[in-house]
Amino acid sequence: MRLDVFNQLPAAEAADFLRPCVDVDRWIDALVSARPFNSFDELSSYALQDVAPFNREEIAAALAHHPRIGEQAQGSSKEADLSRGEQAGLDLDSDVTARLAAANKAYEQRFNRVFLIRAVGRSPEEILAECERRLANGEQEELLEVAEQLRQIALLRLQNAVDN
């Protein structure tokens, strides 16, 4: 969608358009209210810096739409389609799939939530190394990392959704 079209959408339609980027009502409402944006850079800067420090509840809500890394998202929602596309570039043989499953399980046992990482542009080995590194994080440190990954995913999705 062109930015000028996004700027002119009724608020409810603009919110529906943004929701697959990251399902955080405060973030969506802030972006919808801040329109019009003069450029994609202005939109992305606002999305990342002015409204993207996500709190614990927002992170939990957003994670509900993300499958485990290495697993196919289920369903026909826009979020599921985006997730499948983002993980499509991962070269997952049976060994890597088993190692990712073990890493996901260890992470979920440690933090009681799905391991989230921006998959685009990363190899399975890099993802595994990041999961292992992040297992040493404390809860607060890891929440900051998850929030940063959500911001990166939201920006990628925004870039793919809005023509700049």
N, CA and C atoms as an extended XYZ file, in Angstrom:
492
Properties=species:S:1:pos:R:3:atomname:S:1:resname:S:1:resid:I:1 pbc="F F F"
N         0.846       -1.169        0.000 N   MET     1
C         0.000        0.000        0.000 CA  MET     1
C         0.898        1.240        0.000 C   MET     1
N         0.506        2.221       -0.764 N   ARG     2
C         1.253        3.476       -0.781 CA  ARG     2
C         1.018        4.229        0.525 C   ARG     2
N         2.027        4.969        0.952 N   LEU     3
C         1.941        5.710        2.205 CA  LEU     3
C         0.799        6.713        2.187 C   LEU     3
N         0.582        7.396        1.065 N   ASP     4
C        -0.501        8.381        1.007 CA  ASP     4
C        -1.866        7.706        1.166 C   ASP     4
N        -2.016        6.480        0.675 N   VAL     5
C        -3.264        5.745        0.846 CA  VAL     5
C        -3.431        5.350        2.312 C   VAL     5
N        -2.350        4.841        2.926 N   PHE     6
C        -2.396        4.506        4.347 CA  PHE     6
C        -2.791        5.728        5.174 C   PHE     6
N        -2.233        6.875        4.851 N   ASN     7
C        -2.536        8.107        5.589 CA  ASN     7
C        -4.015        8.474        5.522 C   ASN     7
N        -4.698        8.088        4.469 N   GLN     8
C        -6.088        8.477        4.261 CA  GLN     8
C        -7.106        7.425        4.718 C   GLN     8
N        -6.630        6.257        5.102 N   LEU     9
C        -7.565        5.207        5.523 CA  LEU     9
C        -8.361        5.644        6.752 C   LEU     9
N        -9.619        5.213        6.849 N   PRO    10
C       -10.333        5.397        8.113 CA  PRO    10
C        -9.547        4.706        9.237 C   PRO    10
N        -9.664        5.208       10.436 N   ALA    11
C        -8.863        4.724       11.565 CA  ALA    11
C        -8.966        3.212       11.753 C   ALA    11
N       -10.165        2.656       11.676 N   ALA    12
C       -10.332        1.213       11.889 CA  ALA    12
C        -9.615        0.406       10.810 C   ALA    12
N        -9.669        0.864        9.570 N   GLU    13
C        -8.982        0.160        8.487 CA  GLU    13
C        -7.470        0.283        8.630 C   GLU    13
N        -6.997        1.449        9.038 N   ALA    14
C        -5.561        1.634        9.260 CA  ALA    14
C        -5.080        0.718       10.383 C   ALA    14
N        -5.873        0.582       11.439 N   ALA    15
C        -5.511       -0.307       12.552 CA  ALA    15
C        -5.462       -1.759       12.077 C   ALA    15
N        -6.443       -2.175       11.289 N   ASP    16
C        -6.454       -3.534       10.757 CA  ASP    16
C        -5.238       -3.787        9.861 C   ASP    16
N        -4.839       -2.774        9.122 N   PHE    17
C        -3.673       -2.877        8.242 CA  PHE    17
C        -2.386       -3.055        9.043 C   PHE    17
N        -2.265       -2.365       10.178 N   LEU    18
C        -1.054       -2.407       11.005 CA  LEU    18
C        -0.963       -3.631       11.907 C   LEU    18
N        -2.102       -4.176       12.311 N   ARG    19
C        -2.112       -5.247       13.319 CA  ARG    19
C        -1.193       -6.423       12.989 C   ARG    19
N        -1.097       -6.882       11.729 N   PRO    20
C        -0.184       -7.996       11.456 CA  PRO    20
C         1.299       -7.657       11.675 C   PRO    20
N         1.642       -6.382       11.708 N   CYS    21
C         3.043       -6.007       11.955 CA  CYS    21
C         3.453       -6.353       13.379 C   CYS    21
N         2.629       -5.976       14.328 N   VAL    22
C         2.809       -6.362       15.732 CA  VAL    22
C         1.483       -6.065       16.427 C   VAL    22
N         0.918       -7.066       17.049 N   ASP    23
C        -0.417       -6.946       17.633 CA  ASP    23
C        -0.340       -6.341       19.037 C   ASP    23
N        -0.090       -5.035       19.046 N   VAL    24
C        -0.020       -4.268       20.298 CA  VAL    24
C        -0.915       -3.043       20.098 C   VAL    24
N        -2.053       -3.032       20.790 N   ASP    25
C        -3.042       -1.974       20.582 CA  ASP    25
C        -2.467       -0.567       20.758 C   ASP    25
N        -1.661       -0.357       21.787 N   ARG    26
C        -1.106        0.981       22.031 CA  ARG    26
C        -0.255        1.440       20.848 C   ARG    26
N         0.565        0.539       20.316 N   TRP    27
C         1.427        0.841       19.177 CA  TRP    27
C         0.583        1.180       17.948 C   TRP    27
N        -0.407        0.347       17.682 N   ILE    28
C        -1.289        0.553       16.535 CA  ILE    28
C        -2.032        1.880       16.668 C   ILE    28
N        -2.638        2.108       17.830 N   ASP    29
C        -3.408        3.343       18.039 CA  ASP    29
C        -2.530        4.582       17.897 C   ASP    29
N        -1.305        4.516       18.401 N   ALA    30
C        -0.404        5.663       18.304 CA  ALA    30
C        -0.034        5.958       16.856 C   ALA    30
N         0.237        4.922       16.084 N   LEU    31
C         0.577        5.143       14.677 CA  LEU    31
C        -0.611        5.677       13.891 C   LEU    31
N        -1.778        5.131       14.144 N   VAL    32
C        -2.973        5.606       13.448 CA  VAL    32
C        -3.231        7.071       13.788 C   VAL    32
N        -3.091        7.423       15.046 N   SER    33
C        -3.343        8.805       15.485 CA  SER    33
C        -2.299        9.790       14.987 C   SER    33
N        -1.080        9.334       14.763 N   ALA    34
C         0.013       10.230       14.347 CA  ALA    34
C        -0.018       10.551       12.851 C   ALA    34
N        -0.853        9.880       12.096 N   ARG    35
C        -0.928       10.163       10.659 CA  ARG    35
C        -1.358       11.591       10.425 C   ARG    35
N        -0.968       12.204        9.338 N   PRO    36
C        -0.251       11.647        8.201 CA  PRO    36
C         1.265       11.684        8.403 C   PRO    36
N         1.932       10.721        7.786 N   PHE    37
C         3.384       10.675        7.759 CA  PHE    37
C         3.847       11.163        6.395 C   PHE    37
N         4.907       11.941        6.384 N   ASN    38
C         5.410       12.504        5.129 CA  ASN    38
C         6.313       11.548        4.356 C   ASN    38
N         6.858       10.558        5.041 N   SER    39
C         7.747        9.607        4.391 CA  SER    39
C         7.729        8.302        5.181 C   SER    39
N         8.210        7.254        4.526 N   PHE    40
C         8.320        5.991        5.233 CA  PHE    40
C         9.318        6.115        6.378 C   PHE    40
N        10.392        6.874        6.172 N   ASP    41
C        11.378        7.063        7.247 CA  ASP    41
C        10.731        7.681        8.483 C   ASP    41
N         9.837        8.641        8.279 N   GLU    42
C         9.137        9.254        9.407 CA  GLU    42
C         8.233        8.224       10.100 C   GLU    42
N         7.515        7.445        9.321 N   LEU    43
C         6.654        6.404        9.876 CA  LEU    43
C         7.476        5.378       10.661 C   LEU    43
N         8.551        4.888       10.071 N   SER    44
C         9.343        3.851       10.748 CA  SER    44
C        10.043        4.399       11.982 C   SER    44
N        10.513        5.617       11.924 N   SER    45
C        11.148        6.224       13.097 CA  SER    45
C        10.147        6.341       14.239 C   SER    45
N         8.963        6.796       13.931 N   TYR    46
C         7.922        6.921       14.951 CA  TYR    46
C         7.557        5.551       15.511 C   TYR    46
N         7.422        4.578       14.618 N   ALA    47
C         7.033        3.221       15.031 CA  ALA    47
C         8.082        2.575       15.923 C   ALA    47
N         9.333        2.845       15.664 N   LEU    48
C        10.411        2.179       16.402 CA  LEU    48
C        10.847        2.921       17.656 C   LEU    48
N        10.873        4.226       17.598 N   GLN    49
C        11.458        4.970       18.701 CA  GLN    49
C        10.428        5.632       19.604 C   GLN    49
N         9.375        6.134       19.025 N   ASP    50
C         8.440        6.909       19.832 CA  ASP    50
C         7.391        6.058       20.533 C   ASP    50
N         7.039        4.922       19.957 N   VAL    51
C         5.976        4.118       20.576 CA  VAL    51
C         6.330        2.657       20.795 C   VAL    51
N         7.551        2.251       20.480 N   ALA    52
C         7.865        0.823       20.522 CA  ALA    52
C         8.474        0.284       21.809 C   ALA    52
N         8.678        1.033       22.856 N   PRO    53
C         9.129        0.336       24.069 CA  PRO    53
C         7.951       -0.466       24.636 C   PRO    53
N         7.916       -1.753       24.327 N   PHE    54
C         6.802       -2.601       24.723 CA  PHE    54
C         6.951       -3.059       26.166 C   PHE    54
N         5.839       -3.115       26.884 N   ASN    55
C         5.876       -3.609       28.265 CA  ASN    55
C         5.595       -5.120       28.269 C   ASN    55
N         5.668       -5.707       29.432 N   ARG    56
C         5.531       -7.165       29.588 CA  ARG    56
C         4.203       -7.675       29.015 C   ARG    56
N         3.102       -6.992       29.288 N   GLU    57
C         1.791       -7.431       28.801 CA  GLU    57
C         1.703       -7.321       27.280 C   GLU    57
N         2.262       -6.259       26.722 N   GLU    58
C         2.245       -6.090       25.267 CA  GLU    58
C         3.089       -7.155       24.585 C   GLU    58
N         4.216       -7.483       25.184 N   ILE    59
C         5.071       -8.544       24.635 CA  ILE    59
C         4.315       -9.866       24.634 C   ILE    59
N         3.649      -10.177       25.729 N   ALA    60
C         2.888      -11.431       25.813 CA  ALA    60
C         1.792      -11.469       24.750 C   ALA    60
N         1.092      -10.371       24.557 N   ALA    61
C         0.026      -10.318       23.550 CA  ALA    61
C         0.598      -10.510       22.143 C   ALA    61
N         1.698       -9.860       21.865 N   ALA    62
C         2.308       -9.965       20.535 CA  ALA    62
C         2.851      -11.368       20.283 C   ALA    62
N         3.419      -11.990       21.301 N   LEU    63
C         3.990      -13.328       21.134 CA  LEU    63
C         2.925      -14.380       20.837 C   LEU    63
N         1.690      -14.106       21.197 N   ALA    64
C         0.616      -15.062       20.942 CA  ALA    64
C         0.450      -15.350       19.452 C   ALA    64
N         0.967      -14.462       18.598 N   HIS    65
C         0.829      -14.626       17.149 CA  HIS    65
C         2.077      -15.197       16.490 C   HIS    65
N         3.074      -15.560       17.279 N   HIS    66
C         4.330      -16.049       16.720 CA  HIS    66
C         4.526      -17.525       17.055 C   HIS    66
N         4.765      -18.356       16.026 N   PRO    67
C         5.042      -19.769       16.282 CA  PRO    67
C         6.471      -19.939       16.786 C   PRO    67
N         6.777      -21.112       17.241 N   ARG    68
C         8.163      -21.425       17.580 CA  ARG    68
C         9.016      -21.297       16.323 C   ARG    68
N        10.219      -20.821       16.510 N   ILE    69
C        11.137      -20.735       15.381 CA  ILE    69
C        11.400      -22.150       14.865 C   ILE    69
N        11.314      -22.311       13.562 N   GLY    70
C        11.498      -23.627       12.959 CA  GLY    70
C        10.213      -24.385       12.760 C   GLY    70
N         9.092      -23.868       13.292 N   GLU    71
C         7.796      -24.507       13.108 CA  GLU    71
C         6.919      -23.635       12.221 C   GLU    71
N         6.123      -24.271       11.411 N   GLN    72
C         5.215      -23.544       10.523 CA  GLN    72
C         4.059      -22.951       11.305 C   GLN    72
N         3.782      -21.690       11.049 N   ALA    73
C         2.603      -21.063       11.647 CA  ALA    73
C         1.360      -21.736       11.089 C   ALA    73
N         0.363      -21.932       11.930 N   GLN    74
C        -0.883      -22.565       11.527 CA  GLN    74
C        -1.934      -21.500       11.231 C   GLN    74
N        -2.890      -21.833       10.404 N   GLY    75
C        -4.009      -20.948       10.146 CA  GLY    75
C        -3.831      -20.128        8.890 C   GLY    75
N        -4.839      -19.309        8.632 N   SER    76
C        -4.849      -18.511        7.410 CA  SER    76
C        -4.811      -17.014        7.687 C   SER    76
N        -4.439      -16.639        8.903 N   SER    77
C        -4.381      -15.211        9.234 CA  SER    77
C        -3.215      -14.551        8.518 C   SER    77
N        -3.271      -13.243        8.417 N   LYS    78
C        -2.182      -12.478        7.821 CA  LYS    78
C        -0.889      -12.696        8.608 C   LYS    78
N        -0.986      -12.745        9.940 N   GLU    79
C         0.199      -12.976       10.769 CA  GLU    79
C         0.831      -14.325       10.455 C   GLU    79
N         0.009      -15.363       10.293 N   ALA    80
C         0.518      -16.699        9.972 CA  ALA    80
C         1.208      -16.691        8.609 C   ALA    80
N         0.593      -16.025        7.626 N   ASP    81
C         1.212      -15.919        6.302 CA  ASP    81
C         2.564      -15.226        6.382 C   ASP    81
N         2.628      -14.129        7.134 N   LEU    82
C         3.888      -13.393        7.271 CA  LEU    82
C         4.947      -14.257        7.947 C   LEU    82
N         4.561      -14.941        8.997 N   SER    83
C         5.505      -15.788        9.717 CA  SER    83
C         6.056      -16.895        8.827 C   SER    83
N         5.167      -17.533        8.061 N   ARG    84
C         5.630      -18.589        7.148 CA  ARG    84
C         6.624      -18.024        6.137 C   ARG    84
N         6.347      -16.846        5.624 N   GLY    85
C         7.261      -16.218        4.674 CA  GLY    85
C         8.597      -15.860        5.300 C   GLY    85
N         8.554      -15.375        6.526 N   GLU    86
C         9.789      -14.972        7.206 CA  GLU    86
C        10.679      -16.162        7.532 C   GLU    86
N        10.078      -17.308        7.813 N   GLN    87
C        10.867      -18.495        8.131 CA  GLN    87
C        11.167      -19.349        6.905 C   GLN    87
N        10.616      -18.967        5.760 N   ALA    88
C        10.793      -19.770        4.551 CA  ALA    88
C        12.259      -19.869        4.129 C   ALA    88
N        13.060      -18.878        4.424 N   GLY    89
C        14.453      -18.883        4.020 CA  GLY    89
C        15.355      -19.749        4.873 C   GLY    89
N        14.833      -20.286        5.963 N   LEU    90
C        15.653      -21.136        6.829 CA  LEU    90
C        15.834      -22.504        6.191 C   LEU    90
N        17.069      -22.944        6.102 N   ASP    91
C        17.375      -24.258        5.543 CA  ASP    91
C        17.380      -25.262        6.686 C   ASP    91
N        16.251      -25.914        6.881 N   LEU    92
C        16.071      -26.785        8.039 CA  LEU    92
C        16.108      -28.250        7.653 C   LEU    92
N        17.263      -28.885        7.867 N   ASP    93
C        17.310      -30.329        7.700 CA  ASP    93
C        16.873      -30.965        9.022 C   ASP    93
N        16.819      -32.277        9.084 N   SER    94
C        16.295      -32.940       10.279 CA  SER    94
C        17.152      -32.668       11.513 C   SER    94
N        18.480      -32.563       11.340 N   ASP    95
C        19.358      -32.265       12.473 CA  ASP    95
C        19.077      -30.873       13.023 C   ASP    95
N        18.985      -29.887       12.144 N   VAL    96
C        18.721      -28.508       12.571 CA  VAL    96
C        17.344      -28.415       13.212 C   VAL    96
N        16.367      -29.090       12.622 N   THR    97
C        15.018      -29.080       13.184 CA  THR    97
C        15.013      -29.637       14.602 C   THR    97
N        15.730      -30.725       14.826 N   ALA    98
C        15.807      -31.319       16.168 CA  ALA    98
C        16.523      -30.378       17.144 C   ALA    98
N        17.601      -29.746       16.698 N   ARG    99
C        18.337      -28.824       17.569 CA  ARG    99
C        17.494      -27.591       17.905 C   ARG    99
N        16.739      -27.085       16.915 N   LEU   100
C        15.848      -25.951       17.182 CA  LEU   100
C        14.747      -26.335       18.158 C   LEU   100
N        14.203      -27.523       17.999 N   ALA   101
C        13.155      -27.989       18.915 CA  ALA   101
C        13.694      -28.050       20.342 C   ALA   101
N        14.899      -28.559       20.514 N   ALA   102
C        15.507      -28.637       21.850 CA  ALA   102
C        15.774      -27.245       22.407 C   ALA   102
N        16.259      -26.343       21.556 N   ALA   103
C        16.527      -24.964       21.996 CA  ALA   103
C        15.227      -24.267       22.385 C   ALA   103
N        14.179      -24.459       21.580 N   ASN   104
C        12.876      -23.872       21.910 CA  ASN   104
C        12.384      -24.375       23.264 C   ASN   104
N        12.523      -25.678       23.482 N   LYS   105
C        12.058      -26.276       24.741 CA  LYS   105
C        12.828      -25.708       25.930 C   LYS   105
N        14.135      -25.612       25.807 N   ALA   106
C        14.955      -25.060       26.902 CA  ALA   106
C        14.577      -23.615       27.184 C   ALA   106
N        14.363      -22.851       26.122 N   TYR   107
C        13.988      -21.446       26.284 CA  TYR   107
C        12.626      -21.329       26.979 C   TYR   107
N        11.661      -22.110       26.520 N   GLU   108
C        10.313      -22.059       27.099 CA  GLU   108
C        10.319      -22.483       28.560 C   GLU   108
N        11.145      -23.462       28.903 N   GLN   109
C        11.252      -23.867       30.308 CA  GLN   109
C        11.871      -22.751       31.142 C   GLN   109
N        12.833      -22.059       30.579 N   ARG   110
C        13.532      -20.995       31.311 CA  ARG   110
C        12.677      -19.746       31.461 C   ARG   110
N        12.000      -19.320       30.380 N   PHE   111
C        11.308      -18.028       30.369 CA  PHE   111
C         9.787      -18.122       30.289 C   PHE   111
N         9.240      -19.313       30.086 N   ASN   112
C         7.794      -19.503       30.020 CA  ASN   112
C         7.142      -18.701       28.892 C   ASN   112
N         7.818      -18.636       27.764 N   ARG   113
C         7.273      -18.006       26.552 CA  ARG   113
C         8.057      -18.531       25.355 C   ARG   113
N         7.509      -18.346       24.185 N   VAL   114
C         8.148      -18.788       22.960 CA  VAL   114
C         9.407      -17.947       22.699 C   VAL   114
N        10.444      -18.592       22.169 N   PHE   115
C        11.664      -17.887       21.769 CA  PHE   115
C        11.356      -17.119       20.500 C   PHE   115
N        11.625      -15.819       20.513 N   LEU   116
C        11.340      -14.966       19.366 CA  LEU   116
C        12.629      -14.343       18.868 C   LEU   116
N        12.814      -14.442       17.569 N   ILE   117
C        13.959      -13.805       16.925 CA  ILE   117
C        13.558      -13.467       15.499 C   ILE   117
N        14.085      -12.361       14.990 N   ARG   118
C        13.865      -12.025       13.585 CA  ARG   118
C        14.608      -13.062       12.764 C   ARG   118
N        13.893      -13.877       12.009 N   ALA   119
C        14.500      -14.963       11.240 CA  ALA   119
C        15.083      -14.477        9.916 C   ALA   119
N        14.496      -13.440        9.352 N   VAL   120
C        14.932      -12.952        8.046 CA  VAL   120
C        16.403      -12.541        8.115 C   VAL   120
N        17.180      -13.092        7.183 N   GLY   121
C        18.590      -12.742        7.106 CA  GLY   121
C        19.495      -13.516        8.058 C   GLY   121
N        18.932      -14.467        8.776 N   ARG   122
C        19.727      -15.253        9.718 CA  ARG   122
C        19.750      -16.724        9.295 C   ARG   122
N        20.871      -17.369        9.564 N   SER   123
C        20.978      -18.802        9.312 CA  SER   123
C        20.452      -19.560       10.532 C   SER   123
N        20.087      -20.833       10.359 N   PRO   124
C        19.667      -21.627       11.518 CA  PRO   124
C        20.739      -21.686       12.607 C   PRO   124
N        22.005      -21.755       12.202 N   GLU   125
C        23.092      -21.796       13.186 CA  GLU   125
C        23.155      -20.501       13.993 C   GLU   125
N        22.966      -19.376       13.318 N   GLU   126
C        22.961      -18.084       14.019 CA  GLU   126
C        21.784      -18.013       14.994 C   GLU   126
N        20.629      -18.501       14.578 N   ILE   127
C        19.449      -18.502       15.442 CA  ILE   127
C        19.692      -19.381       16.667 C   ILE   127
N        20.258      -20.562       16.446 N   LEU   128
C        20.567      -21.449       17.566 CA  LEU   128
C        21.558      -20.801       18.529 C   LEU   128
N        22.593      -20.167       17.989 N   ALA   129
C        23.592      -19.504       18.838 CA  ALA   129
C        22.954      -18.382       19.647 C   ALA   129
N        22.047      -17.636       19.035 N   GLU   130
C        21.361      -16.555       19.751 CA  GLU   130
C        20.478      -17.109       20.860 C   GLU   130
N        19.782      -18.198       20.585 N   CYS   131
C        18.943      -18.811       21.614 CA  CYS   131
C        19.803      -19.255       22.790 C   CYS   131
N        20.911      -19.914       22.492 N   GLU   132
C        21.805      -20.371       23.558 CA  GLU   132
C        22.367      -19.193       24.344 C   GLU   132
N        22.770      -18.131       23.670 N   ARG   133
C        23.283      -16.939       24.353 CA  ARG   133
C        22.211      -16.329       25.252 C   ARG   133
N        21.005      -16.231       24.723 N   ARG   134
C        19.930      -15.579       25.469 CA  ARG   134
C        19.440      -16.405       26.648 C   ARG   134
N        19.695      -17.704       26.643 N   LEU   135
C        19.324      -18.523       27.797 CA  LEU   135
C        20.057      -18.082       29.060 C   LEU   135
N        21.179      -17.413       28.920 N   ALA   136
C        21.946      -16.925       30.072 CA  ALA   136
C        21.426      -15.586       30.590 C   ALA   136
N        20.512      -14.964       29.866 N   ASN   137
C        19.954      -13.674       30.286 CA  ASN   137
C        19.103      -13.821       31.541 C   ASN   137
N        19.033      -12.746       32.299 N   GLY   138
C        18.046      -12.640       33.356 CA  GLY   138
C        16.708      -12.263       32.734 C   GLY   138
N        15.645      -12.334       33.508 N   GLU   139
C        14.293      -12.058       32.992 CA  GLU   139
C        14.189      -10.659       32.390 C   GLU   139
N        14.662       -9.654       33.087 N   GLN   140
C        14.528       -8.278       32.602 CA  GLN   140
C        15.349       -8.056       31.340 C   GLN   140
N        16.558       -8.577       31.326 N   GLU   141
C        17.419       -8.454       30.145 CA  GLU   141
C        16.773       -9.143       28.939 C   GLU   141
N        16.181      -10.306       29.175 N   GLU   142
C        15.559      -11.034       28.081 CA  GLU   142
C        14.305      -10.329       27.575 C   GLU   142
N        13.548       -9.733       28.466 N   LEU   143
C        12.377       -8.953       28.012 CA  LEU   143
C        12.805       -7.837       27.061 C   LEU   143
N        13.914       -7.191       27.356 N   LEU   144
C        14.424       -6.141       26.471 CA  LEU   144
C        14.814       -6.723       25.117 C   LEU   144
N        15.417       -7.911       25.123 N   GLU   145
C        15.799       -8.551       23.855 CA  GLU   145
C        14.570       -8.953       23.047 C   GLU   145
N        13.562       -9.492       23.718 N   VAL   146
C        12.333       -9.880       23.017 CA  VAL   146
C        11.668       -8.640       22.423 C   VAL   146
N        11.617       -7.570       23.187 N   ALA   147
C        11.020       -6.327       22.684 CA  ALA   147
C        11.778       -5.828       21.456 C   ALA   147
N        13.096       -5.913       21.479 N   GLU   148
C        13.895       -5.494       20.319 CA  GLU   148
C        13.606       -6.371       19.112 C   GLU   148
N        13.460       -7.666       19.310 N   GLN   149
C        13.123       -8.555       18.195 CA  GLN   149
C        11.737       -8.234       17.643 C   GLN   149
N        10.795       -7.938       18.519 N   LEU   150
C         9.456       -7.526       18.062 CA  LEU   150
C         9.535       -6.255       17.221 C   LEU   150
N        10.344       -5.295       17.655 N   ARG   151
C        10.516       -4.052       16.883 CA  ARG   151
C        11.096       -4.356       15.506 C   ARG   151
N        12.119       -5.223       15.454 N   GLN   152
C        12.733       -5.557       14.166 CA  GLN   152
C        11.739       -6.250       13.238 C   GLN   152
N        10.959       -7.171       13.777 N   ILE   153
C         9.947       -7.866       12.977 CA  ILE   153
C         8.881       -6.877       12.510 C   ILE   153
N         8.434       -6.007       13.401 N   ALA   154
C         7.422       -5.007       13.033 CA  ALA   154
C         7.930       -4.117       11.905 C   ALA   154
N         9.196       -3.684       11.991 N   LEU   155
C         9.747       -2.827       10.945 CA  LEU   155
C         9.820       -3.572        9.613 C   LEU   155
N        10.273       -4.808        9.626 N   LEU   156
C        10.315       -5.587        8.386 CA  LEU   156
C         8.926       -5.720        7.769 C   LEU   156
N         7.957       -6.013        8.606 N   ARG   157
C         6.592       -6.156        8.104 CA  ARG   157
C         6.041       -4.832        7.595 C   ARG   157
N         6.365       -3.768        8.281 N   LEU   158
C         5.935       -2.435        7.842 CA  LEU   158
C         6.571       -2.078        6.503 C   LEU   158
N         7.862       -2.389        6.362 N   GLN   159
C         8.556       -2.130        5.094 CA  GLN   159
C         7.924       -2.900        3.938 C   GLN   159
N         7.511       -4.126        4.213 N   ASN   160
C         6.893       -4.934        3.170 CA  ASN   160
C         5.456       -4.508        2.879 C   ASN   160
N         4.801       -3.866        3.833 N   ALA   161
C         3.392       -3.499        3.660 CA  ALA   161
C         3.202       -2.109        3.060 C   ALA   161
N         4.138       -1.199        3.340 N   VAL   162
C         3.979        0.190        2.888 CA  VAL   162
C         5.020        0.498        1.833 C   VAL   162
N         4.552        0.942        0.680 N   ASP   163
C         5.473        1.369       -0.383 CA  ASP   163
C         6.110        2.679        0.041 C   ASP   163
N         7.427        2.705       -0.008 N   ASN   164
C         8.109        3.940        0.373 CA  ASN   164
C         8.881        4.511       -0.749 C   ASN   164
